[in-house]
Amino acid sequence: MHPHLTLHRHPMCAEIIEEFQKCHVDHPLKKFFGECTDLKIKLDRCFRQEVNISILFFGDCVHQTPTCP
């Protein structure tokens, strides 16, 4: 499962998101049989990298809790 694929929330992964969404449109049935799996793996890696970078910059306040500045 992946987070909502909104480009403005994931600018670092925007290109991969667009490719993944295009793959789903271009292959409505094949997507269920692994046609877009390679892009999904790239997207998951990108999201993980995004989180790691956020942790480096914002520490424990990654998820914007009320206690964070």
All heavy atoms as a GROMACS GRO file, in nm:
protein
  569
    1MET      N    1   0.085  -0.118   0.000
    1MET     CA    2   0.000   0.000   0.000
    1MET      C    3   0.089   0.124   0.000
    1MET      O    4   0.195   0.126   0.059
    1MET     CB    5  -0.085  -0.002   0.127
    1MET     CG    6  -0.199   0.092   0.126
    1MET     SD    7  -0.324   0.023   0.022
    1MET     CE    8  -0.458   0.128   0.057
    2HIS      N    9   0.045   0.227  -0.067
    2HIS     CA   10   0.122   0.350  -0.072
    2HIS      C   11   0.034   0.467  -0.031
    2HIS      O   12  -0.089   0.458  -0.034
    2HIS     CB   13   0.178   0.372  -0.212
    2HIS     CG   14   0.078   0.354  -0.321
    2HIS    ND1   15  -0.020   0.446  -0.347
    2HIS    CD2   16   0.059   0.254  -0.409
    2HIS    CE1   17  -0.096   0.404  -0.446
    2HIS    NE2   18  -0.049   0.288  -0.486
    3PRO      N   19   0.094   0.578   0.009
    3PRO     CA   20   0.014   0.695   0.044
    3PRO      C   21  -0.054   0.751  -0.081
    3PRO      O   22  -0.024   0.711  -0.192
    3PRO     CB   23   0.118   0.793   0.098
    3PRO     CG   24   0.246   0.749   0.044
    3PRO     CD   25   0.236   0.601   0.022
    4HIS      N   26  -0.146   0.844  -0.059
    4HIS     CA   27  -0.214   0.905  -0.173
    4HIS      C   28  -0.110   0.964  -0.267
    4HIS      O   29  -0.015   1.028  -0.224
    4HIS     CB   30  -0.310   1.014  -0.126
    4HIS     CG   31  -0.427   0.960  -0.051
    4HIS    ND1   32  -0.524   0.883  -0.112
    4HIS    CD2   33  -0.461   0.968   0.078
    4HIS    CE1   34  -0.613   0.846  -0.022
    4HIS    NE2   35  -0.577   0.897   0.095
    5LEU      N   36  -0.130   0.941  -0.393
    5LEU     CA   37  -0.031   0.982  -0.493
    5LEU      C   38  -0.058   1.123  -0.545
    5LEU      O   39  -0.093   1.143  -0.660
    5LEU     CB   40  -0.028   0.881  -0.608
    5LEU     CG   41   0.006   0.739  -0.568
    5LEU    CD1   42  -0.001   0.646  -0.688
    5LEU    CD2   43   0.143   0.733  -0.505
    6THR      N   44  -0.042   1.220  -0.458
    6THR     CA   45  -0.059   1.359  -0.497
    6THR      C   46   0.078   1.419  -0.520
    6THR      O   47   0.168   1.408  -0.437
    6THR     CB   48  -0.135   1.438  -0.390
    6THR    OG1   49  -0.069   1.419  -0.264
    6THR    CG2   50  -0.279   1.390  -0.378
    7LEU      N   51   0.094   1.482  -0.634
    7LEU     CA   52   0.223   1.536  -0.672
    7LEU      C   53   0.272   1.646  -0.579
    7LEU      O   54   0.390   1.654  -0.548
    7LEU     CB   55   0.218   1.588  -0.816
    7LEU     CG   56   0.186   1.484  -0.923
    7LEU    CD1   57   0.174   1.550  -1.059
    7LEU    CD2   58   0.289   1.374  -0.924
    8HIS      N   59   0.181   1.729  -0.530
    8HIS     CA   60   0.224   1.840  -0.445
    8HIS      C   61   0.271   1.792  -0.308
    8HIS      O   62   0.349   1.861  -0.243
    8HIS     CB   63   0.112   1.945  -0.430
    8HIS     CG   64  -0.004   1.900  -0.348
    8HIS    ND1   65  -0.105   1.822  -0.401
    8HIS    CD2   66  -0.034   1.920  -0.218
    8HIS    CE1   67  -0.194   1.797  -0.305
    8HIS    NE2   68  -0.153   1.855  -0.194
    9ARG      N   69   0.227   1.676  -0.263
    9ARG     CA   70   0.272   1.623  -0.133
    9ARG      C   71   0.402   1.544  -0.146
    9ARG      O   72   0.468   1.519  -0.046
    9ARG     CB   73   0.164   1.534  -0.073
    9ARG     CG   74   0.041   1.615  -0.032
    9ARG     CD   75  -0.050   1.538   0.053
    9ARG     NE   76   0.016   1.509   0.180
    9ARG     CZ   77  -0.030   1.423   0.269
    9ARG    NH1   78  -0.142   1.361   0.246
    9ARG    NH2   79   0.035   1.402   0.380
   10HIS      N   80   0.436   1.503  -0.266
   10HIS     CA   81   0.556   1.422  -0.289
   10HIS      C   82   0.635   1.474  -0.409
   10HIS      O   83   0.653   1.404  -0.508
   10HIS     CB   84   0.516   1.276  -0.312
   10HIS     CG   85   0.435   1.219  -0.203
   10HIS    ND1   86   0.489   1.181  -0.082
   10HIS    CD2   87   0.302   1.195  -0.194
   10HIS    CE1   88   0.394   1.135  -0.004
   10HIS    NE2   89   0.279   1.143  -0.069
   11PRO      N   90   0.684   1.598  -0.401
   11PRO     CA   91   0.753   1.655  -0.518
   11PRO      C   92   0.878   1.579  -0.557
   11PRO      O   93   0.913   1.573  -0.675
   11PRO     CB   94   0.786   1.797  -0.473
   11PRO     CG   95   0.781   1.794  -0.324
   11PRO     CD   96   0.681   1.689  -0.288
   12MET      N   97   0.943   1.517  -0.460
   12MET     CA   98   1.065   1.442  -0.488
   12MET      C   99   1.036   1.319  -0.575
   12MET      O  100   1.121   1.274  -0.650
   12MET     CB  101   1.127   1.399  -0.355
   12MET     CG  102   1.266   1.349  -0.364
   12MET     SD  103   1.330   1.326  -0.197
   12MET     CE  104   1.382   1.157  -0.211
   13CYS      N  105   0.914   1.267  -0.564
   13CYS     CA  106   0.876   1.144  -0.635
   13CYS      C  107   0.779   1.170  -0.750
   13CYS      O  108   0.720   1.077  -0.804
   13CYS     CB  109   0.813   1.046  -0.536
   13CYS     SG  110   0.917   1.008  -0.393
   14ALA      N  111   0.761   1.295  -0.788
   14ALA     CA  112   0.659   1.333  -0.885
   14ALA      C  113   0.672   1.259  -1.018
   14ALA      O  114   0.573   1.211  -1.073
   14ALA     CB  115   0.661   1.484  -0.908
   15GLU      N  116   0.793   1.247  -1.068
   15GLU     CA  117   0.814   1.182  -1.197
   15GLU      C  118   0.774   1.034  -1.192
   15GLU      O  119   0.707   0.983  -1.282
   15GLU     CB  120   0.961   1.195  -1.238
   15GLU     CG  121   0.989   1.144  -1.377
   15GLU     CD  122   1.135   1.166  -1.415
   15GLU    OE1  123   1.190   1.273  -1.385
   15GLU    OE2  124   1.193   1.074  -1.475
   16ILE      N  125   0.811   0.967  -1.084
   16ILE     CA  126   0.777   0.825  -1.071
   16ILE      C  127   0.626   0.809  -1.051
   16ILE      O  128   0.566   0.715  -1.105
   16ILE     CB  129   0.855   0.761  -0.954
   16ILE    CG1  130   1.005   0.774  -0.977
   16ILE    CG2  131   0.819   0.613  -0.939
   16ILE    CD1  132   1.090   0.737  -0.857
   17ILE      N  133   0.565   0.898  -0.976
   17ILE     CA  134   0.419   0.894  -0.956
   17ILE      C  135   0.348   0.904  -1.091
   17ILE      O  136   0.256   0.827  -1.120
   17ILE     CB  137   0.372   1.006  -0.862
   17ILE    CG1  138   0.419   0.978  -0.719
   17ILE    CG2  139   0.220   1.022  -0.865
   17ILE    CD1  140   0.395   1.093  -0.622
   18GLU      N  141   0.392   0.998  -1.174
   18GLU     CA  142   0.329   1.015  -1.306
   18GLU      C  143   0.346   0.890  -1.392
   18GLU      O  144   0.251   0.847  -1.459
   18GLU     CB  145   0.386   1.138  -1.376
   18GLU     CG  146   0.340   1.268  -1.313
   18GLU     CD  147   0.407   1.390  -1.372
   18GLU    OE1  148   0.516   1.376  -1.435
   18GLU    OE2  149   0.353   1.499  -1.353
   19GLU      N  150   0.464   0.831  -1.389
   19GLU     CA  151   0.488   0.709  -1.466
   19GLU      C  152   0.399   0.595  -1.415
   19GLU      O  153   0.343   0.519  -1.494
   19GLU     CB  154   0.635   0.666  -1.454
   19GLU     CG  155   0.732   0.754  -1.528
   19GLU     CD  156   0.876   0.710  -1.504
   19GLU    OE1  157   0.901   0.587  -1.498
   19GLU    OE2  158   0.963   0.797  -1.491
   20PHE      N  159   0.388   0.583  -1.283
   20PHE     CA  160   0.307   0.477  -1.221
   20PHE      C  161   0.160   0.494  -1.257
   20PHE      O  162   0.092   0.398  -1.295
   20PHE     CB  163   0.328   0.480  -1.070
   20PHE     CG  164   0.260   0.371  -0.995
   20PHE    CD1  165   0.301   0.239  -1.007
   20PHE    CD2  166   0.154   0.398  -0.910
   20PHE    CE1  167   0.238   0.137  -0.938
   20PHE    CE2  168   0.092   0.298  -0.839
   20PHE     CZ  169   0.134   0.166  -0.853
   21GLN      N  170   0.109   0.616  -1.247
   21GLN     CA  171  -0.030   0.642  -1.281
   21GLN      C  172  -0.056   0.617  -1.430
   21GLN      O  173  -0.160   0.561  -1.466
   21GLN     CB  174  -0.069   0.785  -1.244
   21GLN     CG  175  -0.078   0.805  -1.095
   21GLN     CD  176  -0.101   0.949  -1.055
   21GLN    OE1  177  -0.063   1.043  -1.124
   21GLN    NE2  178  -0.163   0.968  -0.939
   22LYS      N  179   0.039   0.654  -1.514
   22LYS     CA  180   0.025   0.629  -1.658
   22LYS      C  181   0.024   0.479  -1.686
   22LYS      O  182  -0.054   0.431  -1.768
   22LYS     CB  183   0.138   0.697  -1.735
   22LYS     CG  184   0.127   0.683  -1.885
   22LYS     CD  185   0.241   0.755  -1.955
   22LYS     CE  186   0.236   0.749  -2.105
   22LYS     NZ  187   0.186   0.632  -2.168
   23CYS      N  188   0.107   0.405  -1.616
   23CYS     CA  189   0.110   0.260  -1.633
   23CYS      C  190  -0.026   0.199  -1.598
   23CYS      O  191  -0.075   0.111  -1.668
   23CYS     CB  192   0.220   0.200  -1.544
   23CYS     SG  193   0.242   0.023  -1.566
   24HIS      N  194  -0.088   0.247  -1.492
   24HIS     CA  195  -0.219   0.195  -1.452
   24HIS      C  196  -0.326   0.229  -1.556
   24HIS      O  197  -0.415   0.147  -1.581
   24HIS     CB  198  -0.257   0.250  -1.315
   24HIS     CG  199  -0.202   0.168  -1.203
   24HIS    ND1  200  -0.274   0.138  -1.091
   24HIS    CD2  201  -0.082   0.109  -1.186
   24HIS    CE1  202  -0.201   0.063  -1.009
   24HIS    NE2  203  -0.082   0.046  -1.066
   25VAL      N  204  -0.315   0.347  -1.617
   25VAL     CA  205  -0.412   0.386  -1.720
   25VAL      C  206  -0.389   0.305  -1.848
   25VAL      O  207  -0.483   0.256  -1.910
   25VAL     CB  208  -0.402   0.538  -1.749
   25VAL    CG1  209  -0.482   0.575  -1.872
   25VAL    CG2  210  -0.451   0.617  -1.628
   26ASP      N  211  -0.262   0.290  -1.884
   26ASP     CA  212  -0.227   0.219  -2.008
   26ASP      C  213  -0.250   0.069  -2.000
   26ASP      O  214  -0.267   0.003  -2.103
   26ASP     CB  215  -0.081   0.244  -2.046
   26ASP     CG  216  -0.054   0.388  -2.086
   26ASP    OD1  217  -0.151   0.464  -2.108
   26ASP    OD2  218   0.065   0.426  -2.095
   27HIS      N  219  -0.247   0.014  -1.881
   27HIS     CA  220  -0.259  -0.132  -1.862
   27HIS      C  221  -0.362  -0.165  -1.753
   27HIS      O  222  -0.327  -0.217  -1.647
   27HIS     CB  223  -0.123  -0.190  -1.823
   27HIS     CG  224  -0.012  -0.153  -1.915
   27HIS    ND1  225   0.003  -0.210  -2.040
   27HIS    CD2  226   0.089  -0.064  -1.902
   27HIS    CE1  227   0.109  -0.157  -2.099
   27HIS    NE2  228   0.162  -0.068  -2.018
   28PRO      N  229  -0.491  -0.137  -1.780
   28PRO     CA  230  -0.593  -0.155  -1.676
   28PRO      C  231  -0.606  -0.299  -1.625
   28PRO      O  232  -0.642  -0.319  -1.509
   28PRO     CB  233  -0.722  -0.108  -1.742
   28PRO     CG  234  -0.694  -0.107  -1.888
   28PRO     CD  235  -0.547  -0.090  -1.905
   29LEU      N  236  -0.577  -0.397  -1.706
   29LEU     CA  237  -0.585  -0.536  -1.660
   29LEU      C  238  -0.448  -0.592  -1.623
   29LEU      O  239  -0.433  -0.663  -1.523
   29LEU     CB  240  -0.652  -0.625  -1.764
   29LEU     CG  241  -0.798  -0.591  -1.793
   29LEU    CD1  242  -0.852  -0.679  -1.904
   29LEU    CD2  243  -0.882  -0.608  -1.668
   30LYS      N  244  -0.349  -0.560  -1.705
   30LYS     CA  245  -0.215  -0.613  -1.680
   30LYS      C  246  -0.156  -0.564  -1.548
   30LYS      O  247  -0.068  -0.627  -1.492
   30LYS     CB  248  -0.121  -0.576  -1.795
   30LYS     CG  249  -0.147  -0.653  -1.921
   30LYS     CD  250  -0.043  -0.614  -2.026
   30LYS     CE  251  -0.065  -0.689  -2.155
   30LYS     NZ  252   0.037  -0.652  -2.254
   31LYS      N  253  -0.205  -0.447  -1.498
   31LYS     CA  254  -0.154  -0.396  -1.371
   31LYS      C  255  -0.178  -0.496  -1.258
   31LYS      O  256  -0.102  -0.500  -1.162
   31LYS     CB  257  -0.215  -0.260  -1.336
   31LYS     CG  258  -0.364  -0.265  -1.302
   31LYS     CD  259  -0.419  -0.129  -1.273
   31LYS     CE  260  -0.566  -0.135  -1.243
   31LYS     NZ  261  -0.622  -0.002  -1.226
   32PHE      N  262  -0.280  -0.580  -1.272
   32PHE     CA  263  -0.309  -0.680  -1.170
   32PHE      C  264  -0.215  -0.800  -1.180
   32PHE      O  265  -0.212  -0.884  -1.090
   32PHE     CB  266  -0.454  -0.727  -1.180
   32PHE     CG  267  -0.553  -0.619  -1.150
   32PHE    CD1  268  -0.637  -0.571  -1.250
   32PHE    CD2  269  -0.564  -0.563  -1.024
   32PHE    CE1  270  -0.728  -0.471  -1.225
   32PHE    CE2  271  -0.654  -0.462  -0.996
   32PHE     CZ  272  -0.737  -0.416  -1.097
   33PHE      N  273  -0.142  -0.810  -1.288
   33PHE     CA  274  -0.052  -0.923  -1.310
   33PHE      C  275   0.094  -0.881  -1.315
   33PHE      O  276   0.178  -0.948  -1.373
   33PHE     CB  277  -0.092  -0.997  -1.438
   33PHE     CG  278  -0.232  -1.051  -1.432
   33PHE    CD1  279  -0.337  -0.984  -1.494
   33PHE    CD2  280  -0.259  -1.166  -1.361
   33PHE    CE1  281  -0.466  -1.033  -1.487
   33PHE    CE2  282  -0.388  -1.216  -1.353
   33PHE     CZ  283  -0.492  -1.150  -1.416
   34GLY      N  284   0.124  -0.766  -1.254
   34GLY     CA  285   0.263  -0.725  -1.236
   34GLY      C  286   0.321  -0.632  -1.340
   34GLY      O  287   0.441  -0.605  -1.337
   35GLU      N  288   0.241  -0.580  -1.429
   35GLU     CA  289   0.292  -0.492  -1.534
   35GLU      C  290   0.358  -0.366  -1.476
   35GLU      O  291   0.456  -0.316  -1.531
   35GLU     CB  292   0.179  -0.452  -1.629
   35GLU     CG  293   0.221  -0.367  -1.746
   35GLU     CD  294   0.308  -0.442  -1.847
   35GLU    OE1  295   0.299  -0.565  -1.857
   35GLU    OE2  296   0.386  -0.375  -1.916
   36CYS      N  297   0.307  -0.317  -1.365
   36CYS     CA  298   0.357  -0.192  -1.308
   36CYS      C  299   0.439  -0.213  -1.181
   36CYS      O  300   0.470  -0.118  -1.110
   36CYS     CB  301   0.239  -0.099  -1.277
   36CYS     SG  302   0.133  -0.066  -1.420
   37THR      N  303   0.476  -0.336  -1.154
   37THR     CA  304   0.545  -0.369  -1.029
   37THR      C  305   0.680  -0.299  -1.016
   37THR      O  306   0.715  -0.252  -0.908
   37THR     CB  307   0.562  -0.522  -1.016
   37THR    OG1  308   0.432  -0.581  -1.017
   37THR    CG2  309   0.633  -0.558  -0.888
   38ASP      N  310   0.756  -0.292  -1.124
   38ASP     CA  311   0.887  -0.226  -1.116
   38ASP      C  312   0.872  -0.079  -1.076
   38ASP      O  313   0.950  -0.028  -0.995
   38ASP     CB  314   0.961  -0.236  -1.249
   38ASP     CG  315   1.006  -0.377  -1.280
   38ASP    OD1  316   1.013  -0.460  -1.187
   38ASP    OD2  317   1.035  -0.405  -1.398
   39LEU      N  318   0.772  -0.013  -1.130
   39LEU     CA  319   0.747   0.127  -1.094
   39LEU      C  320   0.701   0.137  -0.949
   39LEU      O  321   0.738   0.231  -0.878
   39LEU     CB  322   0.644   0.189  -1.187
   39LEU     CG  323   0.693   0.220  -1.327
   39LEU    CD1  324   0.578   0.260  -1.418
   39LEU    CD2  325   0.799   0.328  -1.322
   40LYS      N  326   0.622   0.041  -0.904
   40LYS     CA  327   0.575   0.040  -0.765
   40LYS      C  328   0.694   0.028  -0.670
   40LYS      O  329   0.701   0.097  -0.567
   40LYS     CB  330   0.478  -0.077  -0.744
   40LYS     CG  331   0.444  -0.108  -0.601
   40LYS     CD  332   0.329  -0.025  -0.552
   40LYS     CE  333   0.275  -0.075  -0.419
   40LYS     NZ  334   0.357  -0.037  -0.307
   41ILE      N  335   0.789  -0.056  -0.703
   41ILE     CA  336   0.909  -0.073  -0.620
   41ILE      C  337   0.989   0.057  -0.617
   41ILE      O  338   1.034   0.101  -0.510
   41ILE     CB  339   0.993  -0.191  -0.672
   41ILE    CG1  340   0.919  -0.323  -0.646
   41ILE    CG2  341   1.131  -0.193  -0.606
   41ILE    CD1  342   0.978  -0.443  -0.717
   42LYS      N  343   1.006   0.121  -0.733
   42LYS     CA  344   1.077   0.249  -0.739
   42LYS      C  345   1.006   0.354  -0.655
   42LYS      O  346   1.068   0.433  -0.585
   42LYS     CB  347   1.088   0.297  -0.884
   42LYS     CG  348   1.193   0.226  -0.964
   42LYS     CD  349   1.191   0.266  -1.111
   42LYS     CE  350   1.222   0.410  -1.134
   42LYS     NZ  351   1.234   0.443  -1.279
   43LEU      N  352   0.872   0.353  -0.661
   43LEU     CA  353   0.792   0.449  -0.586
   43LEU      C  354   0.806   0.426  -0.436
   43LEU      O  355   0.825   0.521  -0.360
   43LEU     CB  356   0.646   0.438  -0.629
   43LEU     CG  357   0.551   0.547  -0.589
   43LEU    CD1  358   0.600   0.683  -0.636
   43LEU    CD2  359   0.413   0.519  -0.647
   44ASP      N  360   0.801   0.302  -0.393
   44ASP     CA  361   0.818   0.270  -0.251
   44ASP      C  362   0.955   0.316  -0.201
   44ASP      O  363   0.966   0.373  -0.092
   44ASP     CB  364   0.803   0.119  -0.226
   44ASP     CG  365   0.660   0.071  -0.241
   44ASP    OD1  366   0.566   0.154  -0.236
   44ASP    OD2  367   0.641  -0.051  -0.257
   45ARG      N  368   1.058   0.294  -0.281
   45ARG     CA  369   1.194   0.337  -0.244
   45ARG      C  370   1.201   0.489  -0.234
   45ARG      O  371   1.265   0.544  -0.145
   45ARG     CB  372   1.296   0.286  -0.343
   45ARG     CG  373   1.320   0.138  -0.330
   45ARG     CD  374   1.422   0.089  -0.430
   45ARG     NE  375   1.440  -0.055  -0.417
   45ARG     CZ  376   1.480  -0.134  -0.514
   45ARG    NH1  377   1.508  -0.084  -0.633
   45ARG    NH2  378   1.493  -0.263  -0.493
   46CYS      N  379   1.137   0.556  -0.327
   46CYS     CA  380   1.136   0.702  -0.327
   46CYS      C  381   1.065   0.755  -0.203
   46CYS      O  382   1.112   0.848  -0.138
   46CYS     CB  383   1.071   0.754  -0.454
   46CYS     SG  384   1.084   0.932  -0.472
   47PHE      N  385   0.950   0.696  -0.168
   47PHE     CA  386   0.877   0.739  -0.049
   47PHE      C  387   0.961   0.718   0.077
   47PHE      O  388   0.964   0.802   0.166
   47PHE     CB  389   0.744   0.666  -0.035
   47PHE     CG  390   0.639   0.710  -0.133
   47PHE    CD1  391   0.544   0.620  -0.177
   47PHE    CD2  392   0.634   0.839  -0.181
   47PHE    CE1  393   0.445   0.659  -0.267
   47PHE    CE2  394   0.536   0.880  -0.271
   47PHE     CZ  395   0.442   0.789  -0.314
   48ARG      N  396   1.031   0.605   0.085
   48ARG     CA  397   1.118   0.578   0.201
   48ARG      C  398   1.229   0.683   0.208
   48ARG      O  399   1.262   0.732   0.316
   48ARG     CB  400   1.178   0.438   0.193
   48ARG     CG  401   1.093   0.337   0.264
   48ARG     CD  402   1.164   0.202   0.273
   48ARG     NE  403   1.080   0.106   0.200
   48ARG     CZ  404   1.116   0.038   0.094
   48ARG    NH1  405   1.237   0.048   0.046
   48ARG    NH2  406   1.033  -0.043   0.036
   49GLN      N  407   1.286   0.715   0.094
   49GLN     CA  408   1.392   0.814   0.089
   49GLN      C  409   1.339   0.951   0.132
   49GLN      O  410   1.406   1.026   0.203
   49GLN     CB  411   1.450   0.821  -0.052
   49GLN     CG  412   1.576   0.901  -0.063
   49GLN     CD  413   1.634   0.894  -0.204
   49GLN    OE1  414   1.564   0.861  -0.300
   49GLN    NE2  415   1.760   0.925  -0.217
   50GLU      N  416   1.218   0.982   0.091
   50GLU     CA  417   1.153   1.108   0.129
   50GLU      C  418   1.138   1.117   0.281
   50GLU      O  419   1.167   1.221   0.341
   50GLU     CB  420   1.014   1.111   0.064
   50GLU     CG  421   0.973   1.242   0.009
   50GLU     CD  422   0.838   1.233  -0.061
   50GLU    OE1  423   0.749   1.159  -0.017
   50GLU    OE2  424   0.823   1.303  -0.160
   51VAL      N  425   1.095   1.008   0.342
   51VAL     CA  426   1.079   1.004   0.488
   51VAL      C  427   1.214   1.019   0.556
   51VAL      O  428   1.227   1.095   0.652
   51VAL     CB  429   1.008   0.874   0.532
   51VAL    CG1  430   1.015   0.858   0.683
   51VAL    CG2  431   0.864   0.874   0.486
   52ASN      N  432   1.314   0.949   0.507
   52ASN     CA  433   1.447   0.958   0.568
   52ASN      C  434   1.502   1.101   0.561
   52ASN      O  435   1.562   1.149   0.657
   52ASN     CB  436   1.544   0.862   0.500
   52ASN     CG  437   1.512   0.717   0.532
   52ASN    OD1  438   1.447   0.687   0.631
   52ASN    ND2  439   1.557   0.627   0.446
   53ILE      N  440   1.481   1.167   0.451
   53ILE     CA  441   1.527   1.306   0.437
   53ILE      C  442   1.450   1.396   0.532
   53ILE      O  443   1.508   1.483   0.597
   53ILE     CB  444   1.514   1.353   0.290
   53ILE    CG1  445   1.620   1.282   0.207
   53ILE    CG2  446   1.528   1.505   0.280
   53ILE    CD1  447   1.605   1.302   0.058
   54SER      N  448   1.319   1.372   0.545
   54SER     CA  449   1.238   1.452   0.638
   54SER      C  450   1.285   1.435   0.781
   54SER      O  451   1.292   1.531   0.858
   54SER     CB  452   1.091   1.413   0.628
   54SER     OG  453   1.039   1.446   0.503
   55ILE      N  454   1.320   1.313   0.818
   55ILE     CA  455   1.368   1.287   0.953
   55ILE      C  456   1.500   1.360   0.977
   55ILE      O  457   1.522   1.417   1.084
   55ILE     CB  458   1.383   1.134   0.978
   55ILE    CG1  459   1.244   1.071   0.987
   55ILE    CG2  460   1.462   1.107   1.104
   55ILE    CD1  461   1.246   0.919   0.987
   56LEU      N  462   1.587   1.361   0.877
   56LEU     CA  463   1.714   1.433   0.891
   56LEU      C  464   1.692   1.582   0.914
   56LEU      O  465   1.761   1.644   0.995
   56LEU     CB  466   1.799   1.414   0.766
   56LEU     CG  467   1.868   1.279   0.750
   56LEU    CD1  468   1.937   1.273   0.614
   56LEU    CD2  469   1.969   1.256   0.860
   57PHE      N  470   1.596   1.640   0.842
   57PHE     CA  471   1.572   1.784   0.853
   57PHE      C  472   1.485   1.823   0.971
   57PHE      O  473   1.508   1.925   1.034
   57PHE     CB  474   1.510   1.839   0.724
   57PHE     CG  475   1.608   1.853   0.613
   57PHE    CD1  476   1.599   1.774   0.500
   57PHE    CD2  477   1.712   1.944   0.620
   57PHE    CE1  478   1.690   1.786   0.397
   57PHE    CE2  479   1.804   1.957   0.518
   57PHE     CZ  480   1.793   1.877   0.406
   58PHE      N  481   1.382   1.742   1.000
   58PHE     CA  482   1.284   1.782   1.099
   58PHE      C  483   1.286   1.698   1.226
   58PHE      O  484   1.210   1.725   1.318
   58PHE     CB  485   1.143   1.777   1.039
   58PHE     CG  486   1.128   1.866   0.919
   58PHE    CD1  487   1.112   1.811   0.793
   58PHE    CD2  488   1.132   2.003   0.931
   58PHE    CE1  489   1.100   1.892   0.681
   58PHE    CE2  490   1.120   2.085   0.820
   58PHE     CZ  491   1.103   2.029   0.695
   59GLY      N  492   1.366   1.596   1.232
   59GLY     CA  493   1.374   1.512   1.351
   59GLY      C  494   1.243   1.442   1.379
   59GLY      O  495   1.182   1.383   1.290
   60ASP      N  496   1.196   1.450   1.502
   60ASP     CA  497   1.074   1.381   1.543
   60ASP      C  498   0.947   1.449   1.494
   60ASP      O  499   0.838   1.398   1.512
   60ASP     CB  500   1.067   1.370   1.696
   60ASP     CG  501   1.174   1.277   1.750
   60ASP    OD1  502   1.219   1.189   1.674
   60ASP    OD2  503   1.213   1.294   1.867
   61CYS      N  504   0.959   1.564   1.433
   61CYS     CA  505   0.840   1.641   1.391
   61CYS      C  506   0.801   1.613   1.246
   61CYS      O  507   0.738   1.695   1.181
   61CYS     CB  508   0.867   1.789   1.409
   61CYS     SG  509   0.884   1.836   1.581
   62VAL      N  510   0.834   1.497   1.195
   62VAL     CA  511   0.806   1.462   1.056
   62VAL      C  512   0.657   1.465   1.027
   62VAL      O  513   0.613   1.511   0.924
   62VAL     CB  514   0.863   1.323   1.021
   62VAL    CG1  515   0.820   1.280   0.883
   62VAL    CG2  516   1.012   1.326   1.033
   63HIS      N  517   0.577   1.418   1.120
   63HIS     CA  518   0.433   1.405   1.094
   63HIS      C  519   0.352   1.525   1.139
   63HIS      O  520   0.231   1.519   1.147
   63HIS     CB  521   0.381   1.277   1.160
   63HIS     CG  522   0.449   1.154   1.108
   63HIS    ND1  523   0.429   1.108   0.979
   63HIS    CD2  524   0.539   1.071   1.163
   63HIS    CE1  525   0.502   1.001   0.959
   63HIS    NE2  526   0.570   0.976   1.067
   64GLN      N  527   0.418   1.635   1.168
   64GLN     CA  528   0.350   1.761   1.202
   64GLN      C  529   0.250   1.744   1.316
   64GLN      O  530   0.134   1.780   1.305
   64GLN     CB  531   0.280   1.819   1.079
   64GLN     CG  532   0.372   1.853   0.964
   64GLN     CD  533   0.470   1.962   1.000
   64GLN    OE1  534   0.438   2.052   1.074
   64GLN    NE2  535   0.590   1.954   0.947
   65THR      N  536   0.294   1.689   1.426
   65THR     CA  537   0.207   1.676   1.544
   65THR      C  538   0.191   1.811   1.609
   65THR      O  539   0.274   1.900   1.593
   65THR     CB  540   0.267   1.574   1.644
   65THR    OG1  541   0.394   1.623   1.685
   65THR    CG2  542   0.280   1.437   1.584
   66PRO      N  543   0.084   1.829   1.688
   66PRO     CA  544   0.060   1.959   1.751
   66PRO      C  545   0.173   2.004   1.844
   66PRO      O  546   0.191   2.123   1.866
   66PRO     CB  547  -0.068   1.937   1.831
   66PRO     CG  548  -0.134   1.821   1.767
   66PRO     CD  549  -0.024   1.736   1.710
   67THR      N  550   0.252   1.912   1.896
   67THR     CA  551   0.360   1.948   1.987
   67THR      C  552   0.485   1.997   1.915
   67THR      O  553   0.577   2.047   1.977
   67THR     CB  554   0.398   1.829   2.079
   67THR    OG1  555   0.436   1.720   1.996
   67THR    CG2  556   0.281   1.790   2.168
   68CYS      N  557   0.489   1.982   1.784
   68CYS     CA  558   0.605   2.025   1.706
   68CYS      C  559   0.589   2.172   1.666
   68CYS      O  560   0.480   2.218   1.639
   68CYS     CB  561   0.619   1.939   1.581
   68CYS     SG  562   0.662   1.769   1.619
   69PRO      N  563   0.702   2.242   1.658
   69PRO     CA  564   0.694   2.384   1.620
   69PRO      C  565   0.654   2.401   1.474
   69PRO      O  566   0.668   2.321   1.391
   69PRO     CB  567   0.836   2.434   1.642
   69PRO     CG  568   0.922   2.314   1.657
   69PRO     CD  569   0.834   2.198   1.687
   0.00000   0.00000   0.00000
